[in-house]
């Protein structure tokens, strides 16, 4: 049995029989416990965030503004998962996977509230620099009082995001620019290492400023392109929506069942790729939400929910519509694909969609968009992984040397095969999610208390909300 087959078998078992139910379970559980926050918390948080942006208050030293933390989180969330991953979900699970992707996003908004609020409650300050630092390893250690489990999460996060994850994103940048413009792949890899190195040397401050400028620009451009495609194919919009809903619950109705896709497959790929995109429950984005300057942990939880909404309901839906409306997705093309070529075909399919609609300009636009998405994800995932390096190693020299590991991972992305590296990424991130989900279940009661405290303060005086609890009081 080859190495790639072993990885695929372990990945499929983890996602099909463990995580598929774990993510649905924690999402439903927290949606009910928090009183369906998806309907009442997201848009007020979006309004507050826009107000904060207009005020333009700078971040304190060693911290991020709420918008910078959101931008860094979205920078990590919006990557190849939103283009290649979602396209692959449609290929593997049929158009119905798009529906389950939205279910993943809806439930994920409740899950990520717990992640972000707990990251705020149980964060720490570095002893040497005084910078804020936090994430699942910290709320597992300080909240659950399970230091051994915190170390397991930290190691898995470093591998999943700081090494394998960066390889996935780098590979996508290199292959997309090579396909669209014929650029030398080694040259692309070298330039990418220089750009990423320059950003990482600047630390938290440069990462925050980079994210808040690049993320809104690239996301807006991509969504506008998708809206233009919808407008140009308006006559196909309702049939496409009907196709998604039909194939979500009856995949065999597509082309007489020629694809042989089951409801479980549609759910599995929709939920899995939805998670890879919005990362709710995976334990990645809490690292950026932990360092935000905010008056109350619940407020950052609401901001985190906005991030999932943007990634799933806007960016991912854009990718779905681009592929289905233009006719880039066809049953015949999918049937001709071998399983090992699915991930690579996911990128090709979306490129084909833009090419069908806009010609060579469209193909070039997607290559640039994908490269920008992947670049910001590399930066975001490095920041998350570095937080766990700080958790394990207190030595500043080791922490600084991790930047070199990230650059080496970019180089490895040049040599890696797209299919295998995606499989390893799926497995690594799935394993990383397990200790985080355990922590969220046991800390869910504290997140409910945090939300109640916030609502109580809003009733009294919404202009003067504060949080002065120490986590020892919450045990």
N, C-alpha and C positions, 0 to 999 in steps of 0.2 A: 504494500500500500504506500503510495507516494505521500510526500509531506503535504502537498496541496489538498489531497483527498482527506487526510487526517484533519487539517484545519477546517475544511468545509463541513465535515461530519460533526466536529465539536461545535462549530458555529451554528449549524442547523439545529442541533439538539438543544443548545442553550436558548436560542430564539424561539423555537417552535414549542418547547415543553416547559420553559422556565420564565423567560422574560416576557413573552407574549401575554401571559396571565398576570405576571407581577406588575407590569406597567399599567395594564387595564385596571387591576385591583387597586393599586395605590392611587390612581387617578380618580376612580369612582369613589373610593373611601374618603379622599380629601375633598372632593367636590361636595359630598354630602356633609362632612364635618364642618366645612367652612361656609356652608350655605350657598352653594353655586356662585362663587365669586366671579366667574366668567361673565355673568350678566350685569353685575353691579359695580365692579371695581376697575375694569380695564379702561373704559373711556374717560372717567374722571382722572385716572392716573396719566393718561395721554395728554389731557388738558393741562394738568399741573406740570408735566414735563416740558411742554411747549412754552409755558409761562417761565419756567426756569431757564430755558434756552434764551428767551428774549431778554431776561434780566442779565444774562451773561456773567454770572458770578464765577470767579476763578476757583479752581480746586485748591484745597489746603495742601501744604507740602506733605508728601507721603500718602496722599489720598486721591480719590477721584470724585468729580461731581456725579450726581445721579445719572446725568445724560452720558457722561464719559463711560461710566460703568455699564450702562445699557449698550452704548455703541461698541464697547469691547466685547460684551456678551454676544451681541448680534454679529459682530465681526467674526466671532468663532462659529456662531450658528449658521450664518449665511456663507456657505462654501460649496464645495462640489456636491454635497448632499442635496442642495437645492436645485441643481441642474442635472448632474450625472446620476445622483442617488434617486431622485424622484423619477427621472426617465427610466431608470433600471427597475424601479418598483412597478411602473406601468407595464414594462416588458415582461417581467417575471410574474406579476400578480394580476395582469389585465387592467383595463381602465378603472375597474372597481376598487383597485388599491388606492386610488385618489380619495375615495370616500373615507376609507379607513385611516388614511393619512390625516384627514380633517378631524376624525374622532380622536386620534392621537394628540393632535394639537389642542383640542377642546379640553380633554382630560389633563393634558400636560400643563395647562395654565394653572390648575389647582396645585399640581405637584410642585411646580417651580416656585409658587408662592412660599411653600414650606421650605424649600431649599434656600431661597434668597433671605427670608426672614431669619432662619436659623443661622445662616452665615453671618448675618449682622449681630445676632445675639451672642454668639460664641466666638467671635473674632478676637484676635490678639494684636499686640504691637510688638514689632521686632525689637529685641533688646539693644542691638547696636545702632540701628538707624531710626527707630521710632516709627517706621512706616507700618500702616495697617496691613494685616495679612489674615486670611481666613479661607474657609471652604469646608467640604465634607470631612476632611481629616481632623479639622479643628472642632467641628460640632460632634463628631464621633468621640473624640478624646474628652472634650469638656462637657458635652451634654450626656452622652451614653456612659462616660467613664470607662471606655473600652479602648485603651491605648493600642493594644495589639491589632484590633480591627482597623484602627486609624492608620497604622503603618501599612497594613495590607492594601487599603485604598490608595494611599500615597504612592506606593510602588507601582500599582496597576495604572494609576493616572499618568505617572511619568512615562511608562511604556506606551500606553494607549494614545496619549495626546502628544507628548513631547518627542516621541520617536516615530512610532508607526503612523500616527495621525499626520504628522508633518510630511512623512514620505508620501502619503496619499495625495495631499494637496500639491506638493511639489511635482509629483508625477503628472497630475492633471494640467498644471500650468505648462510644463515642458511639452507635453503631447499636443495640447490645444494650440499653442503658438507655432509649433512645428507644422501641424496640419494646415492651419489657416494661412501662415505667411512663409512657410518653408525655411524658417530660421533654424540654424544649427542648434541641436538639442544641448550639446555641451556648453555652448555660449549662453543659452538661456539659463541653464543651471548656475553658471558662474555669476551672471548678472543678478539672478534671484538671491544668491547667497550674499552678495554685496548689499543689496537693498535691505534684506532682512537683518543682516548684521548691523547696519547703520541704525535701524529702528530699535533693535534690542539693546544696543549700547546706551541709548538714551534712557533706559529704564522705564518705570511706571509712567512718568510724566510724558515721555515721547510716545509711548504706546497709546495712552489716553487721547492725546492730541491727534495722533494719526487716525485713530478709530473714529473720532467724532467728525472728522473732515471727510474721510474716504467712504465710510459706510453709507451715510445718507445719499451721497452723490451716486454711488454705483447702484444702490437699491432703487433709487428713483428712476434712473436711466433704464434699468432692466424692466421695471414695472410699466413704464411708459411704452416701451417697445411691445410688451405683451398686450397692453390695451389697444395699441394700433393694430395688432394682429387680430384681436377680437373684433374690432370695428370693421376690418377688411373682410372678415369671415362671419359677419353677424348672422347670416342665414343658417349657419351650422351650429350656432350657440345652443339652442334648445335641444337639437338632436344629440349634441355632445353631452350635455348635462343628463339627458335621459340614458345615454349609453353608460355613463359613470354609475348612476343609481342602479340600473338594471344589472350590470356586471358585478356590483358590490354584493348582491344577494343571490344572483343567478349567473355566475360566470359562464356556465355551459351554454347560455343563450347567445354568446358571441360566436358568430361563424359556425353555428351548429355544434359548438363544443370542440372545435378543431384544436384549440390550444390545450385542452385537458386541464384547465385551471380550476381548482376547488375554492370554496369560500374561505377555507383555512389559509390557502396560499395568498388569496387577495388580502386577507386580514394581516397575515404574517409580514408580507412585503410592504403593505401600506403603513402598518404600525412601526415596523423596523426602520424603514427609510424616513418615516415621519420623525422618529426619535433621533436618527442620525442628523436630521435637519435641525429640529428645534432643541434637541439635547435635554429636554425636560425629564428629570429623574436620573439622568446619567451621572450627575455630579460634577459637571464641568463649569457651567456658568456661575455657580455660587461663588467661585473664587473672585470674580470681578465685582459681584454685588456686595461682597464682604467689605470691600475697601471704599465704598461710596460714602460720602458725607451726607447724612440724612437725619432728620429729627426723630424718626421712629422706624424700627425694623419693618413694620407692616408697609410703610410707604415704599421701601425698596422692593418688597414682595410684589406690590402692585406694578412697579416699573418692570420687574422681571416678567410678569404676565404679558405686558405690552410686547416684550421681545419675542415671546412664543407666538403671539398673534401676528406680528409682522412676518416672522419666518414662515409660518405654516399657512395662514389664511391669505397672505399677500404674495410672498415670493414663490412658495411652492405651488400655489394655485396658478400663478402666472406660468410656471414651467409646464404644468399639466395642460393648460389651455393652448400653449404654444405648440405642443406636440400633437394634440388631438385635433385641433382646428385646422392645422395646415395639411393634415394627411401624412405627416412624417411617420406616425405610428400605423402600421398595417399588420394584419394577421400573417400574411405571407412572409414578411420580413422577419417577424419574430420566430416563426416556425423554422426558418432557415438558420437561426442562430444556435450555436453550440452553447452549453451552459457556461463554459469558460470564457466566452466572448461577450456575455451579457453586459458586464460593466463597461467594457470598451464601447459596445454598441449604444449604451445609454448616452454617451457623449456624442457619438456620431449621429444618433437620431435627432438630438436637439439642434446640432449643427445643420442637419438636413432641413429641419423645420425653418430655420432662419434663412437658409439658402433658397428654399422653395418660395418664401414670401418676399425676400429682399435681394436675392442674388448674392454675389460675392461680398457685397457690403454687409449683408446680414451675417454671413459666416464669420467675417472679420470682427463684427460687433460682439458676437457671442464669445469668440476667443478672448477678446479683451475683457469682457464681463467675467468670464470664468476665471481668468487670471487674477483679476481684482478680488473676486470673491475668495479665491484660494489663498491669495496673499494675506488678506485680512484674517483669514482663519488660522494661517500659520502663526501670525503674531498673537492672536487671541489664545490659541492652544499652548503656545510657548509660555505665556503669562500664567495660565492655569497650572501647567506642569511645574513651572518654577516655584509656585507657591508650595507645592508638595516637596520640592527639593529643599526649600527653606524649613519645612516641617521636619524632615528627616535629618538634614545636615545643618548645623548651626555655623559651620565654618564658611566665612564670606568667599574664600578662594574657591571652594567647591561650588558654591552657588554661582559665582561668576563664570566658572568653567563650563557650566551647563549650557551657556550660550553657544559654545563650540560644539556641543552634542547636537544642538538644534541645526546648526549649519551642516554638520556631517549627515544628519537625517535628510536634508535637502539633497545632498549629493547622492545618497542611497536611493532617493526617489527617482533619480536619473537612470539608475541601473535596474530598478525593480519592474516587474511585470504588473500591469494594471489589475488583472483579475485576482492574482494572489495577494497583492497588497491590500485590496479592498476586503478580501476574506479575512485576513489577519486583523485589519482594523475593526471589522464587525465583531470578531471574537474578543479582541482586547477591550473594546468599549463595553461590550456586554458583561464581561467579567468585572470591569470597573464599576458598573452600575449596581451589582449585587450588594456590596456592603453599604452603599449609599441608600438603597431602598430599605434595607433593614433599619438604618438610622432614622429615615423619614417616618417609618411606622411608629417607632418608639418615641420620637420627638413630636409626633403630630399633636399631642395634647398641649404642648408648650406653644406651638404655632397658633392653636385656637385661642389660647390665653393672650397671646400677643395681639391677635386681631380684636379680641374683646376689649383689651386695654386701649387700643387705638380708637375704636368706635366710642368708648366711654369718654375719652378726652375730646373727641370731635364734638360730642353733644354739649360739653361744657364750654370749650373755647377752641374752635378749629384753627385759630391763628397762633396758638401757643401750645403746640404739641411737643412732648419731650419723652425721652426714654432714659431712665436712670437706674434700671434694674441691673444687678449683677447676676450672672447665670447661677451662682450658688443659691439665690433666692427662688429659682425656678425648679429646683430638683424635687 
